[in-house]
Every structure is written in C-alpha cells, then in structure tokens.
Amino acid sequence: MTEVNTSIRVEVKTQYIEEQSSPKEEKYLFSYTITIVNLGKKPVKLMTRHWVITDGNGQKSEVQGEGVVGETPIIDPDTAYQYTSGTMLDSPLGFMEGYYGMVVDDSEPFHAVIPRFRLAVPGLLH
C-alpha cells in the first residue's frame, strides 16, 4: 500500500480567468498555482498526479498522468517547486483535490495529498 507522506506541504492559489470564460456557454476557466514544499531531509521526485475535479453541479471528473506541466521535478529538502495550470468548469463554482505520486531515493512511492480547494467566480455567494 502506498503511504501518505506529511513531509510535503502543498499550497494553492486560484484565479478566475474572465477573459477566456463564457458564462453564456457555461464555460468558466480557472488557473491554479501550486507550490510544493519539501519539508523532509531528502530530495523527492514528483512522478504522477491524480486530480478529482467537482463542479457546482456535482459532476466529477478525474485527471491522472505523469508529472505536472510536462515535468517530473526533483524537489530538494527545504526548497519548493511551483507551477501554474488550469481547468475549465461548466459552473461558476467547483472544487479540486487529489495527490501527487512521489518517490524518495528510488524507494517505495508515496502520496503527497493536495488538499481540497475552491474555484469560484469572484462575488459568488456560495
């Protein structure tokens, strides 16, 4: 079984991209900037990602794949890796959560949890 590792901290900032969204067509684009901080004593390598994306209508989709934004970064102790990506929702409100598949020194893989975060059009009262 893959363990969950708590020596990785995941921070998220989100932004609604109004100019590339079309509310009339129920298309809402959001970007998210992820900062992955290695609080451990050894370098870690990010191998995979697994996202669960839930829109405001309760529709779920899953995204899995190698690395992030075309990279499988190695994150040294007491350093961070940051990237920005995006997702399109069919509603002005949604949530994302998941985990990164990581390894330390070619040892057993572990999951670094991505805490649930909110995607929302500014001013939304939900």
Secondary structure, DSSP 8 states (H G I E B T S, - for coil): --EE-SSEEEEEEEEE-GGG-BGGGTBEEEEEEEEEEE-SSS-EEEEEEEEEEEETTS-EEEEEEESBTTB--EE-TT-EEEEEEEEEESSSEEEEEEEEEEEETT---EEEEEEEEEEE-TT---
